[in-house]
Amino acid sequence: MSVASSYRNDHQEMIPTREHRRFSHGTLFAPRPTEASSISPEQALAHMIKVMMGTGMLSLPIAFKHSGLYLGMILLTFICLICIYCTRQLVFAQHYVAHLKGQTRMDYANVMRSAVEIGPPSVRGWGYFAKVTKYESGDLNAFLRQCVNINMFVAQLGFCCVYFVFMADNLKQFFDQTSNIHISQAGWIGLLLVPLMALCTIRELKALAPLAGMANVLYLAAVVIVLYEILQVERSTSELPAFGDLASLPLFFGTVMFSFEGVAVVLPIENQMDEPASFISANGVLNTSCFLVLLLYIGVGFFGYLKYGAAVMDTITLNLPQSSFYQVIKLMFVCCILVSYPLQFYVPMERVEKWVHRKVAVEKQEKLIYGIRFLGVAFTCVMAQLIPHLALFISLVGSVAGTSLTLVFPPLIELLCYYSKGTLTKWVWIRNIAIMLFSIVGFTTGTYASLVQIVEAFGKSDV
């Protein structure tokens, strides 16, 4: 057989024909060339743990209130294992489609697009989302790529909205308990707009790196202190319900999905490793980080709910003692989240800036970019004002964007990749359809329950 007969031309790219698309694990995860930005497995592990220790983790105690003490442990473990599996699907798919195209790295949206390109011919020719959005060309792969991008926008801006509410709640409680300054939650959200707009004028991650480094140290120290506090439990487990109300389980699901907020940065972290096999191996970075974080999540959720019971609040920082020491801890969390906001904001703004550079005249680009940045911060501020109840906001963002990115797209991508290899068996269909059905049920019920609770919560004080 000639070399040419082993390849087909697909969108001006030479892609191996179907019978030449099965690669060994060693081939797919071969070492990458070492670069200045390359990171070691230990560094990757630290990054993975860090990105999953966000505000969602601090709201897990109220998630356990929705599920019950022991059901929460079971469901949290179950959801975490599914998330790990789906994340592994995404990593394997990235290496598979990147190898087909002769690349070493690929982002989430392009993995989806490429998976459609190697899928069934009928799928490649479906629809045209680009026409709706006024693109010049495109098909189903354009549609699905935009779905991934839209969900990433929703997720990242949702995180930013949650950060507004988290900081406002903690600042309000701090000043209410330590001074004569009494400002409403809405007032604090408005005041936070000024420093956040200033921070978001910084467009380079390198400039934020020193602040981010200090914030990480503060955050880890504060988390350790919170863990020590909630482990001082005097209540018996028999005093709390082991199984919660079925109607509140969707809120549990949304909060847990929000907690796994690191899915958007899994591929960027993995792409910086020059030994990708160390990321995906049985005892590699992904499994190790997720299992360590699972233990941390169970500890925070279980003991946080056990410690405070029915009085547990939207974020566990609001339940901390009113002593001066713990008031400082709240300020430490606020400072850390203040720095984290521009880091989360960077992801959608980076894509916006690329679009501006392609579509707008050079002399107008700077003013437009800063204008969009200010409008973006103002938008998240307005959304935080509209939905000021932190736990419900977290559940809504987790149900909508977190579920799609973590549990819906990876199984779909795997089905397309297995079709490409000619190994689409009944078992592959069953497990991926089961995951997608589970995620769709969680998505719909979690979104509905969150929206209903948000409507009912209007006009009520959050703290």
PyMOL commands that set and color helices and strands:
alter all, ss='L'
color gray80, all
select helices_A, chain A and resi 4-6+18-20+25-28+41-51+55-58+60-67+69-100+108-117+121-124+129-132+140-178+185-199+205-230+237-239+246-259+261-271+277-280+285-311+316-319+324-359+362-386+390-421+426-457
alter helices_A, ss='H'
color red, helices_A
select strands_A, chain A and resi 7-10+13-16
alter strands_A, ss='S'
color yellow, strands_A
deselect
rebuild
show_as cartoon
